[in-house]
Amino acid sequence: MAFLSEIVALESNGREIHIILDNLSTHKTQRVREFLAVHPNVHLHFTPTYSSWLNQVENWFAKIERDVIARGVFTSVRDLARKLMRYIRHHNRAAKPIKWAYRDLSHRILPTFGAAVTGH
């Protein structure tokens, strides 16, 4: 709710705002529905179910899990945190944008005109 309020406050009055989200249940609460009713220029679009590959943060988490957690030996939570931060700092020194494409149009995210929340 804080994010939605901040986005609306930063944009010009009446400007259309489109936000792409995953299907987490907290994105579909009564408070969110009430917010959308008051702000008809805000449109939420949900990624299809079971399509975590569309969510770039999921790709980042999977990379961390493969490169650090699955192969790691950790003596404590503090040791795990230290090794994760070392990996992140190393990655950020030479970070590159993720470039990907998909060819299967059945996985395309389509806007749903006239509805603030898609049915995915």
Jmol script that loads the backbone (N, CA, C; Angstrom):
load data "model"
ATOM      1  N   MET A   1       0.823  -1.185   0.000  1.00  0.00           N
ATOM      2  CA  MET A   1       0.000   0.000   0.000  1.00  0.00           C
ATOM      3  C   MET A   1       0.872   1.255   0.000  1.00  0.00           C
ATOM      4  N   ALA A   2       1.970   1.213   0.752  1.00  0.00           N
ATOM      5  CA  ALA A   2       2.874   2.366   0.783  1.00  0.00           C
ATOM      6  C   ALA A   2       3.465   2.617  -0.602  1.00  0.00           C
ATOM      7  N   PHE A   3       3.826   1.541  -1.299  1.00  0.00           N
ATOM      8  CA  PHE A   3       4.382   1.669  -2.643  1.00  0.00           C
ATOM      9  C   PHE A   3       3.362   2.292  -3.593  1.00  0.00           C
ATOM     10  N   LEU A   4       2.154   1.786  -3.569  1.00  0.00           N
ATOM     11  CA  LEU A   4       1.117   2.328  -4.444  1.00  0.00           C
ATOM     12  C   LEU A   4       0.877   3.805  -4.161  1.00  0.00           C
ATOM     13  N   SER A   5       0.786   4.161  -2.894  1.00  0.00           N
ATOM     14  CA  SER A   5       0.568   5.558  -2.512  1.00  0.00           C
ATOM     15  C   SER A   5       1.713   6.440  -2.985  1.00  0.00           C
ATOM     16  N   GLU A   6       2.933   5.952  -2.854  1.00  0.00           N
ATOM     17  CA  GLU A   6       4.094   6.723  -3.285  1.00  0.00           C
ATOM     18  C   GLU A   6       4.097   6.932  -4.796  1.00  0.00           C
ATOM     19  N   ILE A   7       3.803   5.887  -5.542  1.00  0.00           N
ATOM     20  CA  ILE A   7       3.772   5.988  -7.005  1.00  0.00           C
ATOM     21  C   ILE A   7       2.725   7.008  -7.442  1.00  0.00           C
ATOM     22  N   VAL A   8       1.540   6.948  -6.863  1.00  0.00           N
ATOM     23  CA  VAL A   8       0.471   7.882  -7.222  1.00  0.00           C
ATOM     24  C   VAL A   8       0.885   9.312  -6.879  1.00  0.00           C
ATOM     25  N   ALA A   9       1.519   9.496  -5.736  1.00  0.00           N
ATOM     26  CA  ALA A   9       1.943  10.836  -5.319  1.00  0.00           C
ATOM     27  C   ALA A   9       3.006  11.412  -6.251  1.00  0.00           C
ATOM     28  N   LEU A  10       3.839  10.562  -6.833  1.00  0.00           N
ATOM     29  CA  LEU A  10       4.921  11.022  -7.700  1.00  0.00           C
ATOM     30  C   LEU A  10       4.472  11.333  -9.122  1.00  0.00           C
ATOM     31  N   GLU A  11       3.340  10.823  -9.534  1.00  0.00           N
ATOM     32  CA  GLU A  11       2.877  10.991 -10.912  1.00  0.00           C
ATOM     33  C   GLU A  11       1.907  12.154 -11.039  1.00  0.00           C
ATOM     34  N   SER A  12       1.812  12.655 -12.248  1.00  0.00           N
ATOM     35  CA  SER A  12       0.864  13.727 -12.543  1.00  0.00           C
ATOM     36  C   SER A  12      -0.557  13.233 -12.348  1.00  0.00           C
ATOM     37  N   ASN A  13      -1.427  14.134 -11.958  1.00  0.00           N
ATOM     38  CA  ASN A  13      -2.840  13.759 -11.789  1.00  0.00           C
ATOM     39  C   ASN A  13      -3.409  13.213 -13.081  1.00  0.00           C
ATOM     40  N   GLY A  14      -4.066  12.094 -12.982  1.00  0.00           N
ATOM     41  CA  GLY A  14      -4.731  11.510 -14.125  1.00  0.00           C
ATOM     42  C   GLY A  14      -3.856  10.673 -15.033  1.00  0.00           C
ATOM     43  N   ARG A  15      -2.562  10.707 -14.839  1.00  0.00           N
ATOM     44  CA  ARG A  15      -1.675   9.918 -15.704  1.00  0.00           C
ATOM     45  C   ARG A  15      -1.890   8.429 -15.444  1.00  0.00           C
ATOM     46  N   GLU A  16      -1.967   7.651 -16.515  1.00  0.00           N
ATOM     47  CA  GLU A  16      -2.160   6.208 -16.391  1.00  0.00           C
ATOM     48  C   GLU A  16      -0.909   5.572 -15.794  1.00  0.00           C
ATOM     49  N   ILE A  17      -1.108   4.699 -14.825  1.00  0.00           N
ATOM     50  CA  ILE A  17      -0.012   3.987 -14.169  1.00  0.00           C
ATOM     51  C   ILE A  17      -0.286   2.499 -14.309  1.00  0.00           C
ATOM     52  N   HIS A  18       0.659   1.781 -14.897  1.00  0.00           N
ATOM     53  CA  HIS A  18       0.537   0.332 -15.071  1.00  0.00           C
ATOM     54  C   HIS A  18       1.655  -0.331 -14.283  1.00  0.00           C
ATOM     55  N   ILE A  19       1.288  -1.280 -13.434  1.00  0.00           N
ATOM     56  CA  ILE A  19       2.249  -1.982 -12.590  1.00  0.00           C
ATOM     57  C   ILE A  19       2.114  -3.475 -12.853  1.00  0.00           C
ATOM     58  N   ILE A  20       3.249  -4.124 -13.106  1.00  0.00           N
ATOM     59  CA  ILE A  20       3.260  -5.572 -13.326  1.00  0.00           C
ATOM     60  C   ILE A  20       3.690  -6.242 -12.029  1.00  0.00           C
ATOM     61  N   LEU A  21       2.906  -7.212 -11.584  1.00  0.00           N
ATOM     62  CA  LEU A  21       3.133  -7.899 -10.313  1.00  0.00           C
ATOM     63  C   LEU A  21       3.066  -9.403 -10.501  1.00  0.00           C
ATOM     64  N   ASP A  22       3.619 -10.122  -9.532  1.00  0.00           N
ATOM     65  CA  ASP A  22       3.393 -11.564  -9.523  1.00  0.00           C
ATOM     66  C   ASP A  22       2.052 -11.817  -8.844  1.00  0.00           C
ATOM     67  N   ASN A  23       1.701 -13.065  -8.662  1.00  0.00           N
ATOM     68  CA  ASN A  23       0.388 -13.428  -8.130  1.00  0.00           C
ATOM     69  C   ASN A  23       0.330 -13.571  -6.616  1.00  0.00           C
ATOM     70  N   LEU A  24       1.238 -12.933  -5.912  1.00  0.00           N
ATOM     71  CA  LEU A  24       1.238 -13.008  -4.450  1.00  0.00           C
ATOM     72  C   LEU A  24      -0.105 -12.519  -3.910  1.00  0.00           C
ATOM     73  N   SER A  25      -0.663 -13.240  -2.974  1.00  0.00           N
ATOM     74  CA  SER A  25      -2.008 -12.915  -2.483  1.00  0.00           C
ATOM     75  C   SER A  25      -2.084 -11.518  -1.863  1.00  0.00           C
ATOM     76  N   THR A  26      -0.998 -10.983  -1.322  1.00  0.00           N
ATOM     77  CA  THR A  26      -1.040  -9.645  -0.724  1.00  0.00           C
ATOM     78  C   THR A  26      -1.275  -8.560  -1.767  1.00  0.00           C
ATOM     79  N   HIS A  27      -1.097  -8.879  -3.040  1.00  0.00           N
ATOM     80  CA  HIS A  27      -1.348  -7.906  -4.100  1.00  0.00           C
ATOM     81  C   HIS A  27      -2.831  -7.822  -4.452  1.00  0.00           C
ATOM     82  N   LYS A  28      -3.651  -8.676  -3.833  1.00  0.00           N
ATOM     83  CA  LYS A  28      -5.067  -8.759  -4.204  1.00  0.00           C
ATOM     84  C   LYS A  28      -5.991  -8.594  -2.997  1.00  0.00           C
ATOM     85  N   THR A  29      -5.541  -7.920  -1.977  1.00  0.00           N
ATOM     86  CA  THR A  29      -6.333  -7.771  -0.760  1.00  0.00           C
ATOM     87  C   THR A  29      -7.464  -6.772  -0.945  1.00  0.00           C
ATOM     88  N   GLN A  30      -8.350  -6.738   0.018  1.00  0.00           N
ATOM     89  CA  GLN A  30      -9.453  -5.772   0.006  1.00  0.00           C
ATOM     90  C   GLN A  30      -8.903  -4.342   0.016  1.00  0.00           C
ATOM     91  N   ARG A  31      -7.852  -4.081   0.766  1.00  0.00           N
ATOM     92  CA  ARG A  31      -7.260  -2.736   0.804  1.00  0.00           C
ATOM     93  C   ARG A  31      -6.751  -2.325  -0.575  1.00  0.00           C
ATOM     94  N   VAL A  32      -6.159  -3.259  -1.300  1.00  0.00           N
ATOM     95  CA  VAL A  32      -5.681  -2.954  -2.655  1.00  0.00           C
ATOM     96  C   VAL A  32      -6.871  -2.661  -3.563  1.00  0.00           C
ATOM     97  N   ARG A  33      -7.913  -3.463  -3.476  1.00  0.00           N
ATOM     98  CA  ARG A  33      -9.112  -3.234  -4.303  1.00  0.00           C
ATOM     99  C   ARG A  33      -9.722  -1.865  -3.994  1.00  0.00           C
ATOM    100  N   GLU A  34      -9.765  -1.503  -2.723  1.00  0.00           N
ATOM    101  CA  GLU A  34     -10.299  -0.193  -2.346  1.00  0.00           C
ATOM    102  C   GLU A  34      -9.418   0.937  -2.889  1.00  0.00           C
ATOM    103  N   PHE A  35      -8.118   0.765  -2.822  1.00  0.00           N
ATOM    104  CA  PHE A  35      -7.184   1.759  -3.351  1.00  0.00           C
ATOM    105  C   PHE A  35      -7.414   1.943  -4.851  1.00  0.00           C
ATOM    106  N   LEU A  36      -7.552   0.834  -5.573  1.00  0.00           N
ATOM    107  CA  LEU A  36      -7.756   0.894  -7.021  1.00  0.00           C
ATOM    108  C   LEU A  36      -9.080   1.566  -7.370  1.00  0.00           C
ATOM    109  N   ALA A  37     -10.100   1.382  -6.537  1.00  0.00           N
ATOM    110  CA  ALA A  37     -11.391   2.028  -6.785  1.00  0.00           C
ATOM    111  C   ALA A  37     -11.274   3.544  -6.666  1.00  0.00           C
ATOM    112  N   VAL A  38     -10.431   4.007  -5.749  1.00  0.00           N
ATOM    113  CA  VAL A  38     -10.222   5.448  -5.549  1.00  0.00           C
ATOM    114  C   VAL A  38      -9.273   6.017  -6.601  1.00  0.00           C
ATOM    115  N   HIS A  39      -8.412   5.178  -7.164  1.00  0.00           N
ATOM    116  CA  HIS A  39      -7.416   5.609  -8.148  1.00  0.00           C
ATOM    117  C   HIS A  39      -7.623   4.814  -9.450  1.00  0.00           C
ATOM    118  N   PRO A  40      -8.635   5.181 -10.243  1.00  0.00           N
ATOM    119  CA  PRO A  40      -8.937   4.413 -11.461  1.00  0.00           C
ATOM    120  C   PRO A  40      -7.852   4.496 -12.536  1.00  0.00           C
ATOM    121  N   ASN A  41      -6.885   5.373 -12.367  1.00  0.00           N
ATOM    122  CA  ASN A  41      -5.786   5.480 -13.338  1.00  0.00           C
ATOM    123  C   ASN A  41      -4.668   4.473 -13.050  1.00  0.00           C
ATOM    124  N   VAL A  42      -4.774   3.739 -11.947  1.00  0.00           N
ATOM    125  CA  VAL A  42      -3.776   2.731 -11.592  1.00  0.00           C
ATOM    126  C   VAL A  42      -4.293   1.367 -12.048  1.00  0.00           C
ATOM    127  N   HIS A  43      -3.464   0.673 -12.808  1.00  0.00           N
ATOM    128  CA  HIS A  43      -3.847  -0.635 -13.357  1.00  0.00           C
ATOM    129  C   HIS A  43      -2.800  -1.668 -12.963  1.00  0.00           C
ATOM    130  N   LEU A  44      -3.242  -2.755 -12.378  1.00  0.00           N
ATOM    131  CA  LEU A  44      -2.345  -3.842 -12.010  1.00  0.00           C
ATOM    132  C   LEU A  44      -2.469  -4.951 -13.045  1.00  0.00           C
ATOM    133  N   HIS A  45      -1.324  -5.480 -13.454  1.00  0.00           N
ATOM    134  CA  HIS A  45      -1.268  -6.595 -14.392  1.00  0.00           C
ATOM    135  C   HIS A  45      -0.439  -7.684 -13.740  1.00  0.00           C
ATOM    136  N   PHE A  46      -0.994  -8.875 -13.636  1.00  0.00           N
ATOM    137  CA  PHE A  46      -0.313  -9.978 -12.962  1.00  0.00           C
ATOM    138  C   PHE A  46       0.347 -10.895 -13.980  1.00  0.00           C
ATOM    139  N   THR A  47       1.563 -11.318 -13.650  1.00  0.00           N
ATOM    140  CA  THR A  47       2.229 -12.297 -14.502  1.00  0.00           C
ATOM    141  C   THR A  47       1.446 -13.607 -14.422  1.00  0.00           C
ATOM    142  N   PRO A  48       1.505 -14.410 -15.461  1.00  0.00           N
ATOM    143  CA  PRO A  48       0.792 -15.692 -15.424  1.00  0.00           C
ATOM    144  C   PRO A  48       1.308 -16.581 -14.283  1.00  0.00           C
ATOM    145  N   THR A  49       0.424 -17.382 -13.753  1.00  0.00           N
ATOM    146  CA  THR A  49       0.800 -18.333 -12.709  1.00  0.00           C
ATOM    147  C   THR A  49       1.889 -19.264 -13.236  1.00  0.00           C
ATOM    148  N   TYR A  50       2.826 -19.604 -12.383  1.00  0.00           N
ATOM    149  CA  TYR A  50       3.941 -20.497 -12.702  1.00  0.00           C
ATOM    150  C   TYR A  50       4.847 -19.930 -13.800  1.00  0.00           C
ATOM    151  N   SER A  51       5.085 -18.646 -13.743  1.00  0.00           N
ATOM    152  CA  SER A  51       5.990 -18.024 -14.718  1.00  0.00           C
ATOM    153  C   SER A  51       7.028 -17.169 -14.000  1.00  0.00           C
ATOM    154  N   SER A  52       7.672 -17.752 -13.010  1.00  0.00           N
ATOM    155  CA  SER A  52       8.646 -17.002 -12.218  1.00  0.00           C
ATOM    156  C   SER A  52       9.795 -16.474 -13.067  1.00  0.00           C
ATOM    157  N   TRP A  53      10.036 -17.086 -14.221  1.00  0.00           N
ATOM    158  CA  TRP A  53      11.105 -16.628 -15.104  1.00  0.00           C
ATOM    159  C   TRP A  53      10.834 -15.229 -15.639  1.00  0.00           C
ATOM    160  N   LEU A  54       9.585 -14.747 -15.574  1.00  0.00           N
ATOM    161  CA  LEU A  54       9.280 -13.383 -15.995  1.00  0.00           C
ATOM    162  C   LEU A  54       9.654 -12.355 -14.929  1.00  0.00           C
ATOM    163  N   ASN A  55       9.799 -12.793 -13.699  1.00  0.00           N
ATOM    164  CA  ASN A  55      10.105 -11.903 -12.587  1.00  0.00           C
ATOM    165  C   ASN A  55      11.621 -11.876 -12.392  1.00  0.00           C
ATOM    166  N   GLN A  56      12.248 -10.768 -12.734  1.00  0.00           N
ATOM    167  CA  GLN A  56      13.705 -10.696 -12.724  1.00  0.00           C
ATOM    168  C   GLN A  56      14.311 -10.919 -11.340  1.00  0.00           C
ATOM    169  N   VAL A  57      13.626 -10.530 -10.289  1.00  0.00           N
ATOM    170  CA  VAL A  57      14.181 -10.781  -8.953  1.00  0.00           C
ATOM    171  C   VAL A  57      14.220 -12.282  -8.669  1.00  0.00           C
ATOM    172  N   GLU A  58      13.288 -13.033  -9.231  1.00  0.00           N
ATOM    173  CA  GLU A  58      13.322 -14.495  -9.069  1.00  0.00           C
ATOM    174  C   GLU A  58      14.561 -15.069  -9.745  1.00  0.00           C
ATOM    175  N   ASN A  59      14.933 -14.523 -10.901  1.00  0.00           N
ATOM    176  CA  ASN A  59      16.158 -14.965 -11.580  1.00  0.00           C
ATOM    177  C   ASN A  59      17.380 -14.673 -10.717  1.00  0.00           C
ATOM    178  N   TRP A  60      17.415 -13.505 -10.095  1.00  0.00           N
ATOM    179  CA  TRP A  60      18.531 -13.125  -9.215  1.00  0.00           C
ATOM    180  C   TRP A  60      18.605 -14.066  -8.008  1.00  0.00           C
ATOM    181  N   PHE A  61      17.464 -14.340  -7.381  1.00  0.00           N
ATOM    182  CA  PHE A  61      17.448 -15.253  -6.235  1.00  0.00           C
ATOM    183  C   PHE A  61      17.916 -16.648  -6.649  1.00  0.00           C
ATOM    184  N   ALA A  62      17.503 -17.109  -7.823  1.00  0.00           N
ATOM    185  CA  ALA A  62      17.920 -18.433  -8.301  1.00  0.00           C
ATOM    186  C   ALA A  62      19.432 -18.470  -8.518  1.00  0.00           C
ATOM    187  N   LYS A  63      19.993 -17.389  -9.050  1.00  0.00           N
ATOM    188  CA  LYS A  63      21.443 -17.314  -9.264  1.00  0.00           C
ATOM    189  C   LYS A  63      22.184 -17.363  -7.928  1.00  0.00           C
ATOM    190  N   ILE A  64      21.719 -16.609  -6.954  1.00  0.00           N
ATOM    191  CA  ILE A  64      22.345 -16.629  -5.621  1.00  0.00           C
ATOM    192  C   ILE A  64      22.251 -18.027  -5.020  1.00  0.00           C
ATOM    193  N   GLU A  65      21.093 -18.650  -5.168  1.00  0.00           N
ATOM    194  CA  GLU A  65      20.920 -20.004  -4.610  1.00  0.00           C
ATOM    195  C   GLU A  65      21.889 -20.977  -5.268  1.00  0.00           C
ATOM    196  N   ARG A  66      22.020 -20.926  -6.597  1.00  0.00           N
ATOM    197  CA  ARG A  66      22.924 -21.838  -7.329  1.00  0.00           C
ATOM    198  C   ARG A  66      24.383 -21.558  -6.989  1.00  0.00           C
ATOM    199  N   ASP A  67      24.774 -20.282  -7.020  1.00  0.00           N
ATOM    200  CA  ASP A  67      26.183 -19.921  -6.907  1.00  0.00           C
ATOM    201  C   ASP A  67      26.705 -19.870  -5.472  1.00  0.00           C
ATOM    202  N   VAL A  68      25.835 -19.595  -4.521  1.00  0.00           N
ATOM    203  CA  VAL A  68      26.306 -19.407  -3.141  1.00  0.00           C
ATOM    204  C   VAL A  68      25.727 -20.450  -2.197  1.00  0.00           C
ATOM    205  N   ILE A  69      24.437 -20.516  -2.112  1.00  0.00           N
ATOM    206  CA  ILE A  69      23.798 -21.317  -1.064  1.00  0.00           C
ATOM    207  C   ILE A  69      23.959 -22.812  -1.307  1.00  0.00           C
ATOM    208  N   ALA A  70      23.659 -23.278  -2.515  1.00  0.00           N
ATOM    209  CA  ALA A  70      23.707 -24.716  -2.792  1.00  0.00           C
ATOM    210  C   ALA A  70      25.111 -25.291  -2.665  1.00  0.00           C
ATOM    211  N   ARG A  71      26.125 -24.501  -2.943  1.00  0.00           N
ATOM    212  CA  ARG A  71      27.507 -24.989  -2.918  1.00  0.00           C
ATOM    213  C   ARG A  71      28.250 -24.577  -1.654  1.00  0.00           C
ATOM    214  N   GLY A  72      27.566 -23.887  -0.770  1.00  0.00           N
ATOM    215  CA  GLY A  72      28.254 -23.303   0.377  1.00  0.00           C
ATOM    216  C   GLY A  72      28.278 -24.169   1.610  1.00  0.00           C
ATOM    217  N   VAL A  73      29.243 -23.856   2.436  1.00  0.00           N
ATOM    218  CA  VAL A  73      29.340 -24.419   3.775  1.00  0.00           C
ATOM    219  C   VAL A  73      29.347 -23.219   4.705  1.00  0.00           C
ATOM    220  N   PHE A  74      28.421 -23.183   5.632  1.00  0.00           N
ATOM    221  CA  PHE A  74      28.261 -22.025   6.494  1.00  0.00           C
ATOM    222  C   PHE A  74      28.312 -22.463   7.950  1.00  0.00           C
ATOM    223  N   THR A  75      29.117 -21.775   8.712  1.00  0.00           N
ATOM    224  CA  THR A  75      29.281 -22.129  10.124  1.00  0.00           C
ATOM    225  C   THR A  75      28.263 -21.434  11.010  1.00  0.00           C
ATOM    226  N   SER A  76      27.588 -20.398  10.467  1.00  0.00           N
ATOM    227  CA  SER A  76      26.594 -19.657  11.237  1.00  0.00           C
ATOM    228  C   SER A  76      25.773 -18.798  10.287  1.00  0.00           C
ATOM    229  N   VAL A  77      24.718 -18.220  10.796  1.00  0.00           N
ATOM    230  CA  VAL A  77      23.914 -17.291   9.995  1.00  0.00           C
ATOM    231  C   VAL A  77      24.774 -16.082   9.620  1.00  0.00           C
ATOM    232  N   ARG A  78      25.611 -15.652  10.550  1.00  0.00           N
ATOM    233  CA  ARG A  78      26.505 -14.524  10.268  1.00  0.00           C
ATOM    234  C   ARG A  78      27.478 -14.858   9.128  1.00  0.00           C
ATOM    235  N   ASP A  79      27.988 -16.073   9.123  1.00  0.00           N
ATOM    236  CA  ASP A  79      28.892 -16.522   8.054  1.00  0.00           C
ATOM    237  C   ASP A  79      28.147 -16.538   6.714  1.00  0.00           C
ATOM    238  N   LEU A  80      26.923 -17.034   6.705  1.00  0.00           N
ATOM    239  CA  LEU A  80      26.105 -17.033   5.496  1.00  0.00           C
ATOM    240  C   LEU A  80      25.905 -15.602   5.000  1.00  0.00           C
ATOM    241  N   ALA A  81      25.534 -14.691   5.882  1.00  0.00           N
ATOM    242  CA  ALA A  81      25.306 -13.289   5.498  1.00  0.00           C
ATOM    243  C   ALA A  81      26.577 -12.670   4.935  1.00  0.00           C
ATOM    244  N   ARG A  82      27.720 -12.964   5.549  1.00  0.00           N
ATOM    245  CA  ARG A  82      28.991 -12.414   5.073  1.00  0.00           C
ATOM    246  C   ARG A  82      29.316 -12.919   3.671  1.00  0.00           C
ATOM    247  N   LYS A  83      29.109 -14.205   3.427  1.00  0.00           N
ATOM    248  CA  LYS A  83      29.400 -14.779   2.119  1.00  0.00           C
ATOM    249  C   LYS A  83      28.414 -14.289   1.055  1.00  0.00           C
ATOM    250  N   LEU A  84      27.163 -14.116   1.427  1.00  0.00           N
ATOM    251  CA  LEU A  84      26.194 -13.561   0.488  1.00  0.00           C
ATOM    252  C   LEU A  84      26.577 -12.135   0.096  1.00  0.00           C
ATOM    253  N   MET A  85      26.942 -11.319   1.071  1.00  0.00           N
ATOM    254  CA  MET A  85      27.309  -9.933   0.779  1.00  0.00           C
ATOM    255  C   MET A  85      28.584  -9.867  -0.060  1.00  0.00           C
ATOM    256  N   ARG A  86      29.520 -10.756   0.195  1.00  0.00           N
ATOM    257  CA  ARG A  86      30.744 -10.793  -0.619  1.00  0.00           C
ATOM    258  C   ARG A  86      30.383 -11.121  -2.077  1.00  0.00           C
ATOM    259  N   TYR A  87      29.498 -12.085  -2.277  1.00  0.00           N
ATOM    260  CA  TYR A  87      29.054 -12.450  -3.621  1.00  0.00           C
ATOM    261  C   TYR A  87      28.345 -11.268  -4.307  1.00  0.00           C
ATOM    262  N   ILE A  88      27.466 -10.612  -3.592  1.00  0.00           N
ATOM    263  CA  ILE A  88      26.722  -9.482  -4.153  1.00  0.00           C
ATOM    264  C   ILE A  88      27.674  -8.344  -4.524  1.00  0.00           C
ATOM    265  N   ARG A  89      28.618  -8.024  -3.656  1.00  0.00           N
ATOM    266  CA  ARG A  89      29.596  -6.964  -3.971  1.00  0.00           C
ATOM    267  C   ARG A  89      30.413  -7.333  -5.205  1.00  0.00           C
ATOM    268  N   HIS A  90      30.851  -8.586  -5.281  1.00  0.00           N
ATOM    269  CA  HIS A  90      31.613  -9.050  -6.447  1.00  0.00           C
ATOM    270  C   HIS A  90      30.769  -8.952  -7.717  1.00  0.00           C
ATOM    271  N   HIS A  91      29.532  -9.390  -7.635  1.00  0.00           N
ATOM    272  CA  HIS A  91      28.634  -9.331  -8.790  1.00  0.00           C
ATOM    273  C   HIS A  91      28.408  -7.886  -9.235  1.00  0.00           C
ATOM    274  N   ASN A  92      28.195  -6.989  -8.294  1.00  0.00           N
ATOM    275  CA  ASN A  92      27.890  -5.596  -8.627  1.00  0.00           C
ATOM    276  C   ASN A  92      29.054  -4.861  -9.284  1.00  0.00           C
ATOM    277  N   ARG A  93      30.272  -5.313  -9.067  1.00  0.00           N
ATOM    278  CA  ARG A  93      31.428  -4.656  -9.704  1.00  0.00           C
ATOM    279  C   ARG A  93      31.400  -4.816 -11.226  1.00  0.00           C
ATOM    280  N   ALA A  94      30.808  -5.885 -11.717  1.00  0.00           N
ATOM    281  CA  ALA A  94      30.760  -6.117 -13.165  1.00  0.00           C
ATOM    282  C   ALA A  94      29.336  -6.469 -13.618  1.00  0.00           C
ATOM    283  N   ALA A  95      28.351  -5.904 -12.944  1.00  0.00           N
ATOM    284  CA  ALA A  95      26.956  -6.239 -13.256  1.00  0.00           C
ATOM    285  C   ALA A  95      26.587  -5.818 -14.675  1.00  0.00           C
ATOM    286  N   LYS A  96      25.783  -6.644 -15.314  1.00  0.00           N
ATOM    287  CA  LYS A  96      25.291  -6.371 -16.656  1.00  0.00           C
ATOM    288  C   LYS A  96      23.782  -6.584 -16.649  1.00  0.00           C
ATOM    289  N   PRO A  97      23.074  -5.850 -17.491  1.00  0.00           N
ATOM    290  CA  PRO A  97      21.620  -6.062 -17.549  1.00  0.00           C
ATOM    291  C   PRO A  97      21.292  -7.471 -18.019  1.00  0.00           C
ATOM    292  N   ILE A  98      20.206  -7.985 -17.531  1.00  0.00           N
ATOM    293  CA  ILE A  98      19.720  -9.284 -17.996  1.00  0.00           C
ATOM    294  C   ILE A  98      18.976  -9.034 -19.297  1.00  0.00           C
ATOM    295  N   LYS A  99      19.367  -9.738 -20.341  1.00  0.00           N
ATOM    296  CA  LYS A  99      18.680  -9.632 -21.629  1.00  0.00           C
ATOM    297  C   LYS A  99      18.085 -10.997 -21.941  1.00  0.00           C
ATOM    298  N   TRP A 100      16.808 -11.011 -22.129  1.00  0.00           N
ATOM    299  CA  TRP A 100      16.158 -12.263 -22.450  1.00  0.00           C
ATOM    300  C   TRP A 100      14.978 -11.985 -23.358  1.00  0.00           C
ATOM    301  N   ALA A 101      14.532 -13.016 -24.001  1.00  0.00           N
ATOM    302  CA  ALA A 101      13.365 -12.926 -24.870  1.00  0.00           C
ATOM    303  C   ALA A 101      12.630 -14.247 -24.795  1.00  0.00           C
ATOM    304  N   TYR A 102      11.364 -14.209 -25.086  1.00  0.00           N
ATOM    305  CA  TYR A 102      10.613 -15.456 -25.176  1.00  0.00           C
ATOM    306  C   TYR A 102       9.858 -15.466 -26.474  1.00  0.00           C
ATOM    307  N   ARG A 103       9.641 -16.619 -26.985  1.00  0.00           N
ATOM    308  CA  ARG A 103       9.004 -16.757 -28.287  1.00  0.00           C
ATOM    309  C   ARG A 103       7.576 -17.311 -28.192  1.00  0.00           C
ATOM    310  N   ASP A 104       7.244 -17.895 -27.061  1.00  0.00           N
ATOM    311  CA  ASP A 104       5.922 -18.498 -26.891  1.00  0.00           C
ATOM    312  C   ASP A 104       4.908 -17.412 -26.520  1.00  0.00           C
ATOM    313  N   LEU A 105       4.112 -16.963 -27.470  1.00  0.00           N
ATOM    314  CA  LEU A 105       3.183 -15.860 -27.244  1.00  0.00           C
ATOM    315  C   LEU A 105       2.068 -16.204 -26.269  1.00  0.00           C
ATOM    316  N   SER A 106       1.880 -17.481 -25.957  1.00  0.00           N
ATOM    317  CA  SER A 106       0.840 -17.835 -24.989  1.00  0.00           C
ATOM    318  C   SER A 106       1.211 -17.375 -23.583  1.00  0.00           C
ATOM    319  N   HIS A 107       2.483 -17.041 -23.353  1.00  0.00           N
ATOM    320  CA  HIS A 107       2.928 -16.547 -22.046  1.00  0.00           C
ATOM    321  C   HIS A 107       2.986 -15.025 -21.978  1.00  0.00           C
ATOM    322  N   ARG A 108       2.493 -14.370 -22.993  1.00  0.00           N
ATOM    323  CA  ARG A 108       2.541 -12.918 -23.044  1.00  0.00           C
ATOM    324  C   ARG A 108       1.651 -12.295 -21.984  1.00  0.00           C
ATOM    325  N   ILE A 109       2.089 -11.189 -21.400  1.00  0.00           N
ATOM    326  CA  ILE A 109       1.271 -10.444 -20.438  1.00  0.00           C
ATOM    327  C   ILE A 109       0.482  -9.427 -21.237  1.00  0.00           C
ATOM    328  N   LEU A 110      -0.814  -9.536 -21.207  1.00  0.00           N
ATOM    329  CA  LEU A 110      -1.668  -8.642 -21.975  1.00  0.00           C
ATOM    330  C   LEU A 110      -2.441  -7.727 -21.039  1.00  0.00           C
ATOM    331  N   PRO A 111      -2.597  -6.462 -21.408  1.00  0.00           N
ATOM    332  CA  PRO A 111      -3.398  -5.569 -20.560  1.00  0.00           C
ATOM    333  C   PRO A 111      -4.860  -5.968 -20.623  1.00  0.00           C
ATOM    334  N   THR A 112      -5.553  -5.755 -19.532  1.00  0.00           N
ATOM    335  CA  THR A 112      -6.978  -6.038 -19.513  1.00  0.00           C
ATOM    336  C   THR A 112      -7.691  -4.698 -19.360  1.00  0.00           C
ATOM    337  N   PHE A 113      -8.204  -4.202 -20.434  1.00  0.00           N
ATOM    338  CA  PHE A 113      -8.872  -2.907 -20.431  1.00  0.00           C
ATOM    339  C   PHE A 113     -10.215  -3.019 -19.745  1.00  0.00           C
ATOM    340  N   GLY A 114     -10.503  -2.033 -18.907  1.00  0.00           N
ATOM    341  CA  GLY A 114     -11.781  -2.023 -18.205  1.00  0.00           C
ATOM    342  C   GLY A 114     -11.733  -2.748 -16.882  1.00  0.00           C
ATOM    343  N   ALA A 115     -10.621  -3.377 -16.548  1.00  0.00           N
ATOM    344  CA  ALA A 115     -10.478  -4.060 -15.266  1.00  0.00           C
ATOM    345  C   ALA A 115      -9.148  -3.676 -14.653  1.00  0.00           C
ATOM    346  N   ALA A 116      -9.156  -3.347 -13.381  1.00  0.00           N
ATOM    347  CA  ALA A 116      -7.932  -2.915 -12.723  1.00  0.00           C
ATOM    348  C   ALA A 116      -7.052  -4.094 -12.342  1.00  0.00           C
ATOM    349  N   VAL A 117      -7.661  -5.258 -12.151  1.00  0.00           N
ATOM    350  CA  VAL A 117      -6.897  -6.437 -11.753  1.00  0.00           C
ATOM    351  C   VAL A 117      -7.223  -7.551 -12.726  1.00  0.00           C
ATOM    352  N   THR A 118      -6.188  -8.152 -13.307  1.00  0.00           N
ATOM    353  CA  THR A 118      -6.419  -9.231 -14.261  1.00  0.00           C
ATOM    354  C   THR A 118      -6.839 -10.501 -13.529  1.00  0.00           C
ATOM    355  N   GLY A 119      -7.336 -11.434 -14.249  1.00  0.00           N
ATOM    356  CA  GLY A 119      -7.830 -12.662 -13.654  1.00  0.00           C
ATOM    357  C   GLY A 119      -6.804 -13.761 -13.542  1.00  0.00           C
ATOM    358  N   HIS A 120      -5.524 -13.492 -13.756  1.00  0.00           N
ATOM    359  CA  HIS A 120      -4.509 -14.548 -13.687  1.00  0.00           C
ATOM    360  C   HIS A 120      -4.354 -15.041 -12.283  1.00  0.00           C
TER     361      HIS A 120
END
end "model"
wireframe off; spacefill off
backbone 0.3
color backbone group
